Each structure stands twice: as C-alpha cells, then as structure tokens.
Amino acid sequence: MNVFTRFTLVALLILSHSFAQAQDLAYAKQVVQTLASPEYWGRGYTHDGMKKASNYIAGELKRLGLEPLDGKSYLQAFNYPVNTFPAQVEVSINGKLLVTGVDYIITHDSLGMKAQGSLVVGSDSNHFENKDAHVSVTLASKLTWSVAKKVSDRLEIQLDRARFTETPTRFEVNVANQFVPNFEASNISAIVKGTKDPNRFVVFTAHYDHLGGMGEHTYFPGANDNASGDSMVLGLAKYFAAHPQPYSMVFIFFAGEEAGLLGSRYFVEHPLMDLKKIRFVTNFDMVGTGNEGITVVNATEFVKEFQAMQAINAEGKYLAAVNSRGTAANSDHYWFAKNGVPAFFIYTLGGIKAYHDVFDRSATLPFTAWENLFKFILKFNDGLMNE
Ligand SMILES: [Zn+2]
C-alpha cells in the first residue's frame, strides 16, 4: 500500500468515525425533538401523550433490532390514580386574562371550578385567598408544576411574581379537572442478549413520562426532563444492538416517575429478569446540558464503580467534572439500589434552568455533554465487561 493509499484509508477511518458520532448526536436530537413535540403533549395524562410516547419508543426499539426483555412484549402495564386537566383552564386576576404556563399555573392537585370573587391577604404577603370559594393565589418566583395522585378541596393559582406585579384583589376562574383513578401506564424494556454470559445483565434506564398538559392549549415539553435521558438510552440501545457485549444489555424506559417513581417501583416489584444477576444499573435523568459536568448519585455507595468513572474521566477528559453525591430518592435508580442492585443516577450540570415548566423545550436544549457522556458510558461499560 502506498503512502497516498494509506493516507486516504486513515482519513476515511477518521471521517467515518466522526460521522458515526455525529449520527449518534443527530439521532439523539431527533428523539428529543419528537418526544418533546405537541404530538406527545408532555408525555402525560391528556391527548394520549404518554401512550403515544410508549408506542414511539417501543417502535424504535423494534426498528433497531432489540427483543422485548420478557420475550413477549416491550410494554409492562400498571396503573395509578392521577389528577388531570383535559379541558378548559382559564384564569383572570384583577380582570386580566392570564397566559397558562407563562403567567401562572394551577397547582397539580387543584379542584376544578367555575367561580369568581374577591381576594384578601392570607397567611403572609405572598398568599391571597377567598375562603368561601376555596380559591387561593400564591406569588411564586418560579412556576414549577408536578403530578398529583389525589385532588384537594380547593383551587390554587401560582402567579409568576416577576410577570404579575399588582396586588391580586379579584379572581375569575373556569377550570375543569378530571380525576382518573386507574390511569394505565407502561414501562418499556428491551434486551440485546449477551454473547458469553447472557444471564448477567448491565442495565440502562430513563423515565419517559413527564407532566402532560394543563388545559387545551398548554403542555409541558419535558425536553431535558427526560426526553434527554430517553435519547441517551435509545442511543445506547442502538449502539449495543450493533455491538453485542459478553453480558446481556438491558434498556428500560419507566413511566410514572413524575408521579413518585411509580414505574421503577412496579418493575422492581414485578421484575422481568433476575435482579440478583444485574451487574449494574445506570439511570439517566436530565442529561441535555453539561458544560459543568455531571453528578453521580450513589457515588458514595458504589465506590469501586465511581472510582472507575473518575479514572476514565481523568484519562479521557470527557466531562468538565464528575461529582460525587450520596443516596437520594430523586429518580428511578432508587428502587434498584434499595433492593440491593448496584445503581447510579447521572444528571448533567450547567446550562438552561428550565425545569418542570413550559420552557423545557427541545429548541433550547444545548446537548453540551451528550456525545462525551455517551463515549464515557461506553468506556465505563468496557470496564464492567473486562472485570
Ligand atoms: Zn426527571
């Protein structure tokens, strides 16, 4: 082979390598854009958002050539009660019709009602109320929504105090809520069988549910939380489907995380695999930023694995920082670790501040550390396979 041919081959190799990486990131962006689009309506409880998201993810797993974890179905159904806002949500304060999600939110456990009346100062200068109407108004520095499994006896309006600077004295509301006692959700799981030791498992997880929508015109996209984690786990599923490992590789997308880690609890209580045979679980939740690196929850519990991660980063300089954090019941790793399965939860740091609000959109998600985190995880997995 002459010098020119050799040069061309090396150049082609480098090109195809960076092409593969660019493709990984392009796929991740496509996944986030899809899951955070209005079609999926915040992957929650109205407009069939969560169900559409589960069909999309299961469809991707099938297309990428993965088998269902239990050999039968990608979906594992379970149910739970939830308060929803499927129809009109209209709020006026001091005679001004406000923009849902931007000027205000209805607290997740609110009771729907059609009412109007005056407001008086409540427990402090940030709280206003009409006791007879069961309506309260709170001035908030940040609007942060959630999911409620029950309905309270009142309607609470949270106003963004930076946008609404008057003293609230009058309200008019037309809000419909619907309590769903048995909302059906599904975890999604798939496997790439191991080549040497298929009964040992390495597991990657991310929740795909988010908060859903508030009324007919407002939804919470959940691009960072947690379409970003889904894009990481789908990216890993795509990679490992093409590169089978000695151990079986398992990919799980949980529902019901935002309602209180319900999907992961259901999975651990009704496992589709022997939990004792899991070598390690890595859970991703909010990994769409990263200019300040990552934090690893349970780093203090699984010291050997955390040291391996630190060594990988010291050598390859993938991430700006790999921070240690102790135990925390703040994502789906929790139920695994609580049941004796070694598990980390990784989230990225820095960048956008949007969280559980209408601003957590795919268009503004920076994906700063996505590619390097992906490579970092492949290295970490190499270590597990070579123990
Ligand atoms: Zn989350």
Residues whose N, C-alpha, C, O or C-beta is under 5 A from the ligand:
A	BS01	ZN	D225 N226 D285
